[in-house]
């Protein structure tokens, strides 16, 4: 995938970490869960891109 997609995923993960931290500071369990979910979503996207990149590399050889 493109570097732009990776950067978007990284930004989404950072946003999730910030949301989780804000939830911890304000004792808002909903924000904590929301932040963790956002981070997990970014991780899943990255994993999918890793698989796609590996497949491209395998077929390019």
PDBQT receptor file of N, H, CA, C and O in Angstrom, charges set to zero:
ATOM      1  N   UNK A   1       0.832  -1.176   0.000  1.00  0.00    +0.000 N 
ATOM      2  CA  UNK A   1       0.000   0.000   0.000  1.00  0.00    +0.000 C 
ATOM      3  C   UNK A   1       0.874   1.235   0.000  1.00  0.00    +0.000 C 
ATOM      4  O   UNK A   1       2.094   1.167   0.151  1.00  0.00    +0.000 OA
ATOM      5  N   UNK A   2       0.240   2.314  -0.167  1.00  0.00    +0.000 N 
ATOM      6  H   UNK A   2      -0.751   2.369  -0.290  1.00  0.00    +0.000 HD
ATOM      7  CA  UNK A   2       0.998   3.552  -0.251  1.00  0.00    +0.000 C 
ATOM      8  C   UNK A   2       1.420   4.048   1.130  1.00  0.00    +0.000 C 
ATOM      9  O   UNK A   2       0.850   3.677   2.156  1.00  0.00    +0.000 OA
ATOM     10  N   UNK A   3       2.413   4.877   1.110  1.00  0.00    +0.000 N 
ATOM     11  H   UNK A   3       2.875   5.179   0.276  1.00  0.00    +0.000 HD
ATOM     12  CA  UNK A   3       2.886   5.466   2.363  1.00  0.00    +0.000 C 
ATOM     13  C   UNK A   3       1.794   6.335   2.970  1.00  0.00    +0.000 C 
ATOM     14  O   UNK A   3       1.717   6.471   4.191  1.00  0.00    +0.000 OA
ATOM     15  N   UNK A   4       0.958   6.916   2.138  1.00  0.00    +0.000 N 
ATOM     16  H   UNK A   4       1.020   6.805   1.146  1.00  0.00    +0.000 HD
ATOM     17  CA  UNK A   4      -0.139   7.736   2.629  1.00  0.00    +0.000 C 
ATOM     18  C   UNK A   4      -1.121   6.936   3.469  1.00  0.00    +0.000 C 
ATOM     19  O   UNK A   4      -1.608   7.417   4.492  1.00  0.00    +0.000 OA
ATOM     20  N   UNK A   5      -1.414   5.705   3.033  1.00  0.00    +0.000 N 
ATOM     21  H   UNK A   5      -1.018   5.314   2.202  1.00  0.00    +0.000 HD
ATOM     22  CA  UNK A   5      -2.300   4.835   3.805  1.00  0.00    +0.000 C 
ATOM     23  C   UNK A   5      -1.677   4.498   5.152  1.00  0.00    +0.000 C 
ATOM     24  O   UNK A   5      -2.357   4.489   6.179  1.00  0.00    +0.000 OA
ATOM     25  N   UNK A   6      -0.401   4.225   5.139  1.00  0.00    +0.000 N 
ATOM     26  H   UNK A   6       0.152   4.232   4.305  1.00  0.00    +0.000 HD
ATOM     27  CA  UNK A   6       0.300   3.908   6.393  1.00  0.00    +0.000 C 
ATOM     28  C   UNK A   6       0.277   5.112   7.340  1.00  0.00    +0.000 C 
ATOM     29  O   UNK A   6       0.110   4.957   8.550  1.00  0.00    +0.000 OA
ATOM     30  N   UNK A   7       0.445   6.301   6.782  1.00  0.00    +0.000 N 
ATOM     31  H   UNK A   7       0.581   6.427   5.799  1.00  0.00    +0.000 HD
ATOM     32  CA  UNK A   7       0.430   7.509   7.604  1.00  0.00    +0.000 C 
ATOM     33  C   UNK A   7      -0.961   7.750   8.187  1.00  0.00    +0.000 C 
ATOM     34  O   UNK A   7      -1.094   8.150   9.343  1.00  0.00    +0.000 OA
ATOM     35  N   UNK A   8      -1.996   7.506   7.381  1.00  0.00    +0.000 N 
ATOM     36  H   UNK A   8      -1.888   7.181   6.442  1.00  0.00    +0.000 HD
ATOM     37  CA  UNK A   8      -3.366   7.654   7.882  1.00  0.00    +0.000 C 
ATOM     38  C   UNK A   8      -3.621   6.681   9.026  1.00  0.00    +0.000 C 
ATOM     39  O   UNK A   8      -4.248   7.041  10.023  1.00  0.00    +0.000 OA
ATOM     40  N   UNK A   9      -3.141   5.456   8.887  1.00  0.00    +0.000 N 
ATOM     41  H   UNK A   9      -2.632   5.163   8.077  1.00  0.00    +0.000 HD
ATOM     42  CA  UNK A   9      -3.316   4.470   9.948  1.00  0.00    +0.000 C 
ATOM     43  C   UNK A   9      -2.563   4.884  11.208  1.00  0.00    +0.000 C 
ATOM     44  O   UNK A   9      -3.065   4.721  12.321  1.00  0.00    +0.000 OA
ATOM     45  N   UNK A  10      -1.367   5.416  11.030  1.00  0.00    +0.000 N 
ATOM     46  H   UNK A  10      -0.959   5.548  10.126  1.00  0.00    +0.000 HD
ATOM     47  CA  UNK A  10      -0.586   5.872  12.181  1.00  0.00    +0.000 C 
ATOM     48  C   UNK A  10      -1.300   7.026  12.883  1.00  0.00    +0.000 C 
ATOM     49  O   UNK A  10      -1.337   7.090  14.112  1.00  0.00    +0.000 OA
ATOM     50  N   UNK A  11      -1.864   7.931  12.092  1.00  0.00    +0.000 N 
ATOM     51  H   UNK A  11      -1.834   7.879  11.094  1.00  0.00    +0.000 HD
ATOM     52  CA  UNK A  11      -2.597   9.055  12.669  1.00  0.00    +0.000 C 
ATOM     53  C   UNK A  11      -3.837   8.568  13.416  1.00  0.00    +0.000 C 
ATOM     54  O   UNK A  11      -4.174   9.084  14.482  1.00  0.00    +0.000 OA
ATOM     55  N   UNK A  12      -4.506   7.577  12.850  1.00  0.00    +0.000 N 
ATOM     56  H   UNK A  12      -4.232   7.158  11.984  1.00  0.00    +0.000 HD
ATOM     57  CA  UNK A  12      -5.682   7.024  13.512  1.00  0.00    +0.000 C 
ATOM     58  C   UNK A  12      -5.297   6.362  14.837  1.00  0.00    +0.000 C 
ATOM     59  O   UNK A  12      -6.020   6.472  15.827  1.00  0.00    +0.000 OA
ATOM     60  N   UNK A  13      -4.169   5.684  14.845  1.00  0.00    +0.000 N 
ATOM     61  H   UNK A  13      -3.582   5.595  14.040  1.00  0.00    +0.000 HD
ATOM     62  CA  UNK A  13      -3.704   5.030  16.070  1.00  0.00    +0.000 C 
ATOM     63  C   UNK A  13      -3.347   6.072  17.127  1.00  0.00    +0.000 C 
ATOM     64  O   UNK A  13      -3.688   5.907  18.298  1.00  0.00    +0.000 OA
ATOM     65  N   UNK A  14      -2.669   7.137  16.726  1.00  0.00    +0.000 N 
ATOM     66  H   UNK A  14      -2.392   7.271  15.774  1.00  0.00    +0.000 HD
ATOM     67  CA  UNK A  14      -2.311   8.198  17.664  1.00  0.00    +0.000 C 
ATOM     68  C   UNK A  14      -3.575   8.849  18.223  1.00  0.00    +0.000 C 
ATOM     69  O   UNK A  14      -3.658   9.146  19.414  1.00  0.00    +0.000 OA
ATOM     70  N   UNK A  15      -4.552   9.064  17.353  1.00  0.00    +0.000 N 
ATOM     71  H   UNK A  15      -4.485   8.822  16.385  1.00  0.00    +0.000 HD
ATOM     72  CA  UNK A  15      -5.815   9.634  17.808  1.00  0.00    +0.000 C 
ATOM     73  C   UNK A  15      -6.494   8.734  18.822  1.00  0.00    +0.000 C 
ATOM     74  O   UNK A  15      -7.066   9.210  19.803  1.00  0.00    +0.000 OA
ATOM     75  N   UNK A  16      -6.429   7.431  18.582  1.00  0.00    +0.000 N 
ATOM     76  H   UNK A  16      -5.965   7.045  17.785  1.00  0.00    +0.000 HD
ATOM     77  CA  UNK A  16      -7.003   6.479  19.524  1.00  0.00    +0.000 C 
ATOM     78  C   UNK A  16      -6.289   6.500  20.864  1.00  0.00    +0.000 C 
ATOM     79  O   UNK A  16      -6.922   6.406  21.916  1.00  0.00    +0.000 OA
ATOM     80  N   UNK A  17      -4.968   6.624  20.823  1.00  0.00    +0.000 N 
ATOM     81  H   UNK A  17      -4.453   6.701  19.969  1.00  0.00    +0.000 HD
ATOM     82  CA  UNK A  17      -4.197   6.692  22.076  1.00  0.00    +0.000 C 
ATOM     83  C   UNK A  17      -4.560   7.963  22.848  1.00  0.00    +0.000 C 
ATOM     84  O   UNK A  17      -4.689   7.944  24.073  1.00  0.00    +0.000 OA
ATOM     85  N   UNK A  18      -4.722   9.057  22.117  1.00  0.00    +0.000 N 
ATOM     86  H   UNK A  18      -4.618   9.073  21.122  1.00  0.00    +0.000 HD
ATOM     87  CA  UNK A  18      -5.083  10.313  22.766  1.00  0.00    +0.000 C 
ATOM     88  C   UNK A  18      -6.480  10.213  23.386  1.00  0.00    +0.000 C 
ATOM     89  O   UNK A  18      -6.714  10.685  24.499  1.00  0.00    +0.000 OA
ATOM     90  N   UNK A  19      -7.390   9.598  22.656  1.00  0.00    +0.000 N 
ATOM     91  H   UNK A  19      -7.201   9.215  21.752  1.00  0.00    +0.000 HD
ATOM     92  CA  UNK A  19      -8.753   9.447  23.158  1.00  0.00    +0.000 C 
ATOM     93  C   UNK A  19      -8.767   8.557  24.404  1.00  0.00    +0.000 C 
ATOM     94  O   UNK A  19      -9.471   8.841  25.374  1.00  0.00    +0.000 OA
ATOM     95  N   UNK A  20      -7.985   7.484  24.364  1.00  0.00    +0.000 N 
ATOM     96  H   UNK A  20      -7.413   7.253  23.576  1.00  0.00    +0.000 HD
ATOM     97  CA  UNK A  20      -7.886   6.590  25.519  1.00  0.00    +0.000 C 
ATOM     98  C   UNK A  20      -7.304   7.343  26.723  1.00  0.00    +0.000 C 
ATOM     99  O   UNK A  20      -7.807   7.214  27.839  1.00  0.00    +0.000 OA
ATOM    100  N   UNK A  21      -6.253   8.123  26.496  1.00  0.00    +0.000 N 
ATOM    101  H   UNK A  21      -5.844   8.228  25.589  1.00  0.00    +0.000 HD
ATOM    102  CA  UNK A  21      -5.626   8.878  27.579  1.00  0.00    +0.000 C 
ATOM    103  C   UNK A  21      -6.597   9.899  28.170  1.00  0.00    +0.000 C 
ATOM    104  O   UNK A  21      -6.655  10.082  29.386  1.00  0.00    +0.000 OA
ATOM    105  N   UNK A  22      -7.353  10.557  27.303  1.00  0.00    +0.000 N 
ATOM    106  H   UNK A  22      -7.306  10.409  26.315  1.00  0.00    +0.000 HD
ATOM    107  CA  UNK A  22      -8.334  11.535  27.778  1.00  0.00    +0.000 C 
ATOM    108  C   UNK A  22      -9.402  10.837  28.621  1.00  0.00    +0.000 C 
ATOM    109  O   UNK A  22      -9.848  11.359  29.643  1.00  0.00    +0.000 OA
ATOM    110  N   UNK A  23      -9.797   9.653  28.172  1.00  0.00    +0.000 N 
ATOM    111  H   UNK A  23      -9.435   9.230  27.342  1.00  0.00    +0.000 HD
ATOM    112  CA  UNK A  23     -10.775   8.889  28.941  1.00  0.00    +0.000 C 
ATOM    113  C   UNK A  23     -10.246   8.502  30.312  1.00  0.00    +0.000 C 
ATOM    114  O   UNK A  23     -10.981   8.530  31.299  1.00  0.00    +0.000 OA
ATOM    115  N   UNK A  24      -8.976   8.144  30.369  1.00  0.00    +0.000 N 
ATOM    116  H   UNK A  24      -8.379   8.121  29.567  1.00  0.00    +0.000 HD
ATOM    117  CA  UNK A  24      -8.373   7.791  31.654  1.00  0.00    +0.000 C 
ATOM    118  C   UNK A  24      -8.285   9.000  32.569  1.00  0.00    +0.000 C 
ATOM    119  O   UNK A  24      -8.507   8.890  33.775  1.00  0.00    +0.000 OA
ATOM    120  N   UNK A  25      -7.957  10.166  31.993  1.00  0.00    +0.000 N 
ATOM    121  H   UNK A  25      -7.776  10.255  31.013  1.00  0.00    +0.000 HD
ATOM    122  CA  UNK A  25      -7.840  11.380  32.799  1.00  0.00    +0.000 C 
ATOM    123  C   UNK A  25      -9.187  11.823  33.352  1.00  0.00    +0.000 C 
ATOM    124  O   UNK A  25      -9.269  12.334  34.469  1.00  0.00    +0.000 OA
ATOM    125  N   UNK A  26     -10.235  11.628  32.571  1.00  0.00    +0.000 N 
ATOM    126  H   UNK A  26     -10.168  11.213  31.663  1.00  0.00    +0.000 HD
ATOM    127  CA  UNK A  26     -11.570  12.073  32.983  1.00  0.00    +0.000 C 
ATOM    128  C   UNK A  26     -12.398  10.940  33.582  1.00  0.00    +0.000 C 
ATOM    129  O   UNK A  26     -13.558  11.138  33.945  1.00  0.00    +0.000 OA
ATOM    130  N   UNK A  27     -11.804   9.763  33.684  1.00  0.00    +0.000 N 
ATOM    131  H   UNK A  27     -10.862   9.603  33.390  1.00  0.00    +0.000 HD
ATOM    132  CA  UNK A  27     -12.484   8.577  34.215  1.00  0.00    +0.000 C 
ATOM    133  C   UNK A  27     -13.746   8.259  33.398  1.00  0.00    +0.000 C 
ATOM    134  O   UNK A  27     -14.795   7.919  33.945  1.00  0.00    +0.000 OA
ATOM    135  N   UNK A  28     -13.607   8.383  32.060  1.00  0.00    +0.000 N 
ATOM    136  H   UNK A  28     -12.755   8.660  31.615  1.00  0.00    +0.000 HD
ATOM    137  CA  UNK A  28     -14.706   8.116  31.128  1.00  0.00    +0.000 C 
ATOM    138  C   UNK A  28     -14.441   6.773  30.441  1.00  0.00    +0.000 C 
ATOM    139  O   UNK A  28     -13.699   6.699  29.462  1.00  0.00    +0.000 OA
ATOM    140  N   UNK A  29     -15.055   5.728  30.966  1.00  0.00    +0.000 N 
ATOM    141  H   UNK A  29     -15.658   5.788  31.761  1.00  0.00    +0.000 HD
ATOM    142  CA  UNK A  29     -14.824   4.375  30.451  1.00  0.00    +0.000 C 
ATOM    143  C   UNK A  29     -15.189   4.270  28.968  1.00  0.00    +0.000 C 
ATOM    144  O   UNK A  29     -14.539   3.536  28.224  1.00  0.00    +0.000 OA
ATOM    145  N   UNK A  30     -16.209   4.988  28.540  1.00  0.00    +0.000 N 
ATOM    146  H   UNK A  30     -16.737   5.585  29.145  1.00  0.00    +0.000 HD
ATOM    147  CA  UNK A  30     -16.620   4.967  27.138  1.00  0.00    +0.000 C 
ATOM    148  C   UNK A  30     -15.529   5.475  26.206  1.00  0.00    +0.000 C 
ATOM    149  O   UNK A  30     -15.296   4.897  25.144  1.00  0.00    +0.000 OA
ATOM    150  N   UNK A  31     -14.867   6.546  26.599  1.00  0.00    +0.000 N 
ATOM    151  H   UNK A  31     -15.057   7.015  27.462  1.00  0.00    +0.000 HD
ATOM    152  CA  UNK A  31     -13.773   7.099  25.786  1.00  0.00    +0.000 C 
ATOM    153  C   UNK A  31     -12.573   6.163  25.772  1.00  0.00    +0.000 C 
ATOM    154  O   UNK A  31     -11.881   6.046  24.761  1.00  0.00    +0.000 OA
ATOM    155  N   UNK A  32     -12.329   5.504  26.886  1.00  0.00    +0.000 N 
ATOM    156  H   UNK A  32     -12.891   5.599  27.707  1.00  0.00    +0.000 HD
ATOM    157  CA  UNK A  32     -11.213   4.560  26.949  1.00  0.00    +0.000 C 
ATOM    158  C   UNK A  32     -11.447   3.434  25.951  1.00  0.00    +0.000 C 
ATOM    159  O   UNK A  32     -10.560   3.079  25.175  1.00  0.00    +0.000 OA
ATOM    160  N   UNK A  33     -12.652   2.881  25.984  1.00  0.00    +0.000 N 
ATOM    161  H   UNK A  33     -13.373   3.170  26.614  1.00  0.00    +0.000 HD
ATOM    162  CA  UNK A  33     -12.995   1.780  25.077  1.00  0.00    +0.000 C 
ATOM    163  C   UNK A  33     -12.967   2.261  23.628  1.00  0.00    +0.000 C 
ATOM    164  O   UNK A  33     -12.469   1.563  22.745  1.00  0.00    +0.000 OA
ATOM    165  N   UNK A  34     -13.499   3.447  23.392  1.00  0.00    +0.000 N 
ATOM    166  H   UNK A  34     -13.903   4.014  24.109  1.00  0.00    +0.000 HD
ATOM    167  CA  UNK A  34     -13.510   4.014  22.037  1.00  0.00    +0.000 C 
ATOM    168  C   UNK A  34     -12.085   4.201  21.514  1.00  0.00    +0.000 C 
ATOM    169  O   UNK A  34     -11.803   3.906  20.352  1.00  0.00    +0.000 OA
ATOM    170  N   UNK A  35     -11.196   4.687  22.366  1.00  0.00    +0.000 N 
ATOM    171  H   UNK A  35     -11.425   4.926  23.310  1.00  0.00    +0.000 HD
ATOM    172  CA  UNK A  35      -9.805   4.886  21.975  1.00  0.00    +0.000 C 
ATOM    173  C   UNK A  35      -9.111   3.572  21.665  1.00  0.00    +0.000 C 
ATOM    174  O   UNK A  35      -8.360   3.475  20.695  1.00  0.00    +0.000 OA
ATOM    175  N   UNK A  36      -9.358   2.566  22.484  1.00  0.00    +0.000 N 
ATOM    176  H   UNK A  36      -9.968   2.645  23.273  1.00  0.00    +0.000 HD
ATOM    177  CA  UNK A  36      -8.760   1.257  22.241  1.00  0.00    +0.000 C 
ATOM    178  C   UNK A  36      -9.287   0.648  20.954  1.00  0.00    +0.000 C 
ATOM    179  O   UNK A  36      -8.538   0.019  20.206  1.00  0.00    +0.000 OA
ATOM    180  N   UNK A  37     -10.573   0.834  20.694  1.00  0.00    +0.000 N 
ATOM    181  H   UNK A  37     -11.181   1.345  21.300  1.00  0.00    +0.000 HD
ATOM    182  CA  UNK A  37     -11.165   0.318  19.454  1.00  0.00    +0.000 C 
ATOM    183  C   UNK A  37     -10.559   1.011  18.237  1.00  0.00    +0.000 C 
ATOM    184  O   UNK A  37     -10.292   0.365  17.224  1.00  0.00    +0.000 OA
ATOM    185  N   UNK A  38     -10.345   2.299  18.330  1.00  0.00    +0.000 N 
ATOM    186  H   UNK A  38     -10.561   2.824  19.154  1.00  0.00    +0.000 HD
ATOM    187  CA  UNK A  38      -9.744   3.051  17.236  1.00  0.00    +0.000 C 
ATOM    188  C   UNK A  38      -8.322   2.551  16.961  1.00  0.00    +0.000 C 
ATOM    189  O   UNK A  38      -7.913   2.440  15.805  1.00  0.00    +0.000 OA
ATOM    190  N   UNK A  39      -7.585   2.256  18.008  1.00  0.00    +0.000 N 
ATOM    191  H   UNK A  39      -7.918   2.347  18.947  1.00  0.00    +0.000 HD
ATOM    192  CA  UNK A  39      -6.229   1.730  17.849  1.00  0.00    +0.000 C 
ATOM    193  C   UNK A  39      -6.260   0.341  17.207  1.00  0.00    +0.000 C 
ATOM    194  O   UNK A  39      -5.442   0.030  16.342  1.00  0.00    +0.000 OA
ATOM    195  N   UNK A  40      -7.197  -0.473  17.633  1.00  0.00    +0.000 N 
ATOM    196  H   UNK A  40      -7.862  -0.220  18.336  1.00  0.00    +0.000 HD
ATOM    197  CA  UNK A  40      -7.320  -1.822  17.070  1.00  0.00    +0.000 C 
ATOM    198  C   UNK A  40      -7.682  -1.754  15.593  1.00  0.00    +0.000 C 
ATOM    199  O   UNK A  40      -7.178  -2.540  14.790  1.00  0.00    +0.000 OA
ATOM    200  N   UNK A  41      -8.542  -0.829  15.237  1.00  0.00    +0.000 N 
ATOM    201  H   UNK A  41      -8.952  -0.190  15.889  1.00  0.00    +0.000 HD
ATOM    202  CA  UNK A  41      -8.935  -0.645  13.832  1.00  0.00    +0.000 C 
ATOM    203  C   UNK A  41      -7.706  -0.298  12.984  1.00  0.00    +0.000 C 
ATOM    204  O   UNK A  41      -7.528  -0.840  11.893  1.00  0.00    +0.000 OA
ATOM    205  N   UNK A  42      -6.874   0.591  13.483  1.00  0.00    +0.000 N 
ATOM    206  H   UNK A  42      -7.018   1.031  14.370  1.00  0.00    +0.000 HD
ATOM    207  CA  UNK A  42      -5.658   0.962  12.757  1.00  0.00    +0.000 C 
ATOM    208  C   UNK A  42      -4.719  -0.228  12.634  1.00  0.00    +0.000 C 
ATOM    209  O   UNK A  42      -4.090  -0.418  11.593  1.00  0.00    +0.000 OA
ATOM    210  N   UNK A  43      -4.620  -1.032  13.688  1.00  0.00    +0.000 N 
ATOM    211  H   UNK A  43      -5.130  -0.878  14.534  1.00  0.00    +0.000 HD
ATOM    212  CA  UNK A  43      -3.756  -2.214  13.651  1.00  0.00    +0.000 C 
ATOM    213  C   UNK A  43      -4.247  -3.222  12.619  1.00  0.00    +0.000 C 
ATOM    214  O   UNK A  43      -3.445  -3.826  11.906  1.00  0.00    +0.000 OA
ATOM    215  N   UNK A  44      -5.562  -3.403  12.538  1.00  0.00    +0.000 N 
ATOM    216  H   UNK A  44      -6.214  -2.912  13.116  1.00  0.00    +0.000 HD
ATOM    217  CA  UNK A  44      -6.133  -4.335  11.570  1.00  0.00    +0.000 C 
ATOM    218  C   UNK A  44      -5.872  -3.848  10.147  1.00  0.00    +0.000 C 
ATOM    219  O   UNK A  44      -5.532  -4.639   9.267  1.00  0.00    +0.000 OA
ATOM    220  N   UNK A  45      -6.032  -2.556   9.928  1.00  0.00    +0.000 N 
ATOM    221  H   UNK A  45      -6.308  -1.913  10.643  1.00  0.00    +0.000 HD
ATOM    222  CA  UNK A  45      -5.750  -1.999   8.600  1.00  0.00    +0.000 C 
ATOM    223  C   UNK A  45      -4.287  -2.227   8.220  1.00  0.00    +0.000 C 
ATOM    224  O   UNK A  45      -3.986  -2.599   7.085  1.00  0.00    +0.000 OA
ATOM    225  N   UNK A  46      -3.385  -2.004   9.169  1.00  0.00    +0.000 N 
ATOM    226  H   UNK A  46      -3.630  -1.703  10.091  1.00  0.00    +0.000 HD
ATOM    227  CA  UNK A  46      -1.957  -2.222   8.898  1.00  0.00    +0.000 C 
ATOM    228  C   UNK A  46      -1.676  -3.686   8.589  1.00  0.00    +0.000 C 
ATOM    229  O   UNK A  46      -0.887  -3.995   7.696  1.00  0.00    +0.000 OA
ATOM    230  N   UNK A  47      -2.313  -4.580   9.319  1.00  0.00    +0.000 N 
ATOM    231  H   UNK A  47      -2.954  -4.330  10.045  1.00  0.00    +0.000 HD
ATOM    232  CA  UNK A  47      -2.112  -6.012   9.075  1.00  0.00    +0.000 C 
ATOM    233  C   UNK A  47      -2.599  -6.380   7.676  1.00  0.00    +0.000 C 
ATOM    234  O   UNK A  47      -1.946  -7.155   6.977  1.00  0.00    +0.000 OA
ATOM    235  N   UNK A  48      -3.722  -5.839   7.271  1.00  0.00    +0.000 N 
ATOM    236  H   UNK A  48      -4.253  -5.210   7.839  1.00  0.00    +0.000 HD
ATOM    237  CA  UNK A  48      -4.234  -6.091   5.922  1.00  0.00    +0.000 C 
ATOM    238  C   UNK A  48      -3.283  -5.566   4.862  1.00  0.00    +0.000 C 
ATOM    239  O   UNK A  48      -3.073  -6.212   3.835  1.00  0.00    +0.000 OA
ATOM    240  N   UNK A  49      -2.717  -4.418   5.102  1.00  0.00    +0.000 N 
ATOM    241  H   UNK A  49      -2.887  -3.893   5.937  1.00  0.00    +0.000 HD
ATOM    242  CA  UNK A  49      -1.764  -3.852   4.152  1.00  0.00    +0.000 C 
ATOM    243  C   UNK A  49      -0.483  -4.680   4.101  1.00  0.00    +0.000 C 
ATOM    244  O   UNK A  49       0.125  -4.821   3.040  1.00  0.00    +0.000 OA
ATOM    245  N   UNK A  50      -0.072  -5.226   5.246  1.00  0.00    +0.000 N 
ATOM    246  H   UNK A  50      -0.565  -5.111   6.108  1.00  0.00    +0.000 HD
ATOM    247  CA  UNK A  50       1.104  -6.099   5.273  1.00  0.00    +0.000 C 
ATOM    248  C   UNK A  50       0.863  -7.343   4.417  1.00  0.00    +0.000 C 
ATOM    249  O   UNK A  50       1.737  -7.766   3.660  1.00  0.00    +0.000 OA
ATOM    250  N   UNK A  51      -0.325  -7.920   4.547  1.00  0.00    +0.000 N 
ATOM    251  H   UNK A  51      -1.035  -7.576   5.162  1.00  0.00    +0.000 HD
ATOM    252  CA  UNK A  51      -0.666  -9.102   3.752  1.00  0.00    +0.000 C 
ATOM    253  C   UNK A  51      -0.687  -8.749   2.271  1.00  0.00    +0.000 C 
ATOM    254  O   UNK A  51      -0.165  -9.495   1.442  1.00  0.00    +0.000 OA
ATOM    255  N   UNK A  52      -1.280  -7.632   1.947  1.00  0.00    +0.000 N 
ATOM    256  H   UNK A  52      -1.703  -7.026   2.620  1.00  0.00    +0.000 HD
ATOM    257  CA  UNK A  52      -1.340  -7.196   0.551  1.00  0.00    +0.000 C 
ATOM    258  C   UNK A  52       0.060  -6.963  -0.013  1.00  0.00    +0.000 C 
ATOM    259  O   UNK A  52       0.356  -7.363  -1.139  1.00  0.00    +0.000 OA
ATOM    260  N   UNK A  53       0.911  -6.320   0.766  1.00  0.00    +0.000 N 
ATOM    261  H   UNK A  53       0.670  -5.994   1.681  1.00  0.00    +0.000 HD
ATOM    262  CA  UNK A  53       2.285  -6.077   0.326  1.00  0.00    +0.000 C 
ATOM    263  C   UNK A  53       3.050  -7.388   0.136  1.00  0.00    +0.000 C 
ATOM    264  O   UNK A  53       3.805  -7.543  -0.824  1.00  0.00    +0.000 OA
ATOM    265  N   UNK A  54       2.847  -8.329   1.059  1.00  0.00    +0.000 N 
ATOM    266  H   UNK A  54       2.233  -8.204   1.839  1.00  0.00    +0.000 HD
ATOM    267  CA  UNK A  54       3.524  -9.619   0.949  1.00  0.00    +0.000 C 
ATOM    268  C   UNK A  54       3.064 -10.367  -0.303  1.00  0.00    +0.000 C 
ATOM    269  O   UNK A  54       3.868 -11.001  -0.986  1.00  0.00    +0.000 OA
ATOM    270  N   UNK A  55       1.772 -10.288  -0.594  1.00  0.00    +0.000 N 
ATOM    271  H   UNK A  55       1.119  -9.773  -0.039  1.00  0.00    +0.000 HD
ATOM    272  CA  UNK A  55       1.247 -10.954  -1.787  1.00  0.00    +0.000 C 
ATOM    273  C   UNK A  55       1.826 -10.334  -3.057  1.00  0.00    +0.000 C 
ATOM    274  O   UNK A  55       2.188 -11.042  -3.997  1.00  0.00    +0.000 OA
ATOM    275  N   UNK A  56       1.908  -9.017  -3.071  1.00  0.00    +0.000 N 
ATOM    276  H   UNK A  56       1.614  -8.442  -2.308  1.00  0.00    +0.000 HD
ATOM    277  CA  UNK A  56       2.492  -8.338  -4.233  1.00  0.00    +0.000 C 
ATOM    278  C   UNK A  56       3.940  -8.751  -4.418  1.00  0.00    +0.000 C 
ATOM    279  O   UNK A  56       4.380  -9.021  -5.536  1.00  0.00    +0.000 OA
ATOM    280  N   UNK A  57       4.689  -8.800  -3.306  1.00  0.00    +0.000 N 
ATOM    281  H   UNK A  57       4.332  -8.580  -2.398  1.00  0.00    +0.000 HD
ATOM    282  CA  UNK A  57       6.100  -9.196  -3.373  1.00  0.00    +0.000 C 
ATOM    283  C   UNK A  57       6.239 -10.632  -3.873  1.00  0.00    +0.000 C 
ATOM    284  O   UNK A  57       7.141 -10.926  -4.658  1.00  0.00    +0.000 OA
ATOM    285  N   UNK A  58       5.366 -11.518  -3.433  1.00  0.00    +0.000 N 
ATOM    286  H   UNK A  58       4.633 -11.279  -2.796  1.00  0.00    +0.000 HD
ATOM    287  CA  UNK A  58       5.437 -12.918  -3.828  1.00  0.00    +0.000 C 
ATOM    288  C   UNK A  58       5.161 -13.080  -5.327  1.00  0.00    +0.000 C 
ATOM    289  O   UNK A  58       5.784 -13.908  -5.990  1.00  0.00    +0.000 OA
ATOM    290  N   UNK A  59       4.237 -12.295  -5.847  1.00  0.00    +0.000 N 
ATOM    291  H   UNK A  59       3.731 -11.622  -5.307  1.00  0.00    +0.000 HD
ATOM    292  CA  UNK A  59       3.891 -12.430  -7.251  1.00  0.00    +0.000 C 
ATOM    293  C   UNK A  59       4.823 -11.645  -8.162  1.00  0.00    +0.000 C 
ATOM    294  O   UNK A  59       4.871 -11.900  -9.365  1.00  0.00    +0.000 OA
ATOM    295  N   UNK A  60       5.558 -10.702  -7.606  1.00  0.00    +0.000 N 
ATOM    296  H   UNK A  60       5.519 -10.494  -6.629  1.00  0.00    +0.000 HD
ATOM    297  CA  UNK A  60       6.504  -9.925  -8.401  1.00  0.00    +0.000 C 
ATOM    298  C   UNK A  60       7.795 -10.697  -8.663  1.00  0.00    +0.000 C 
ATOM    299  O   UNK A  60       8.565 -10.335  -9.553  1.00  0.00    +0.000 OA
ATOM    300  N   UNK A  61       8.032 -11.743  -7.904  1.00  0.00    +0.000 N 
ATOM    301  H   UNK A  61       7.407 -12.037  -7.181  1.00  0.00    +0.000 HD
ATOM    302  CA  UNK A  61       9.288 -12.497  -8.045  1.00  0.00    +0.000 C 
ATOM    303  C   UNK A  61       9.171 -13.556  -9.081  1.00  0.00    +0.000 C 
ATOM    304  O   UNK A  61      10.131 -14.285  -9.330  1.00  0.00    +0.000 OA
TER     305      UNK A  61
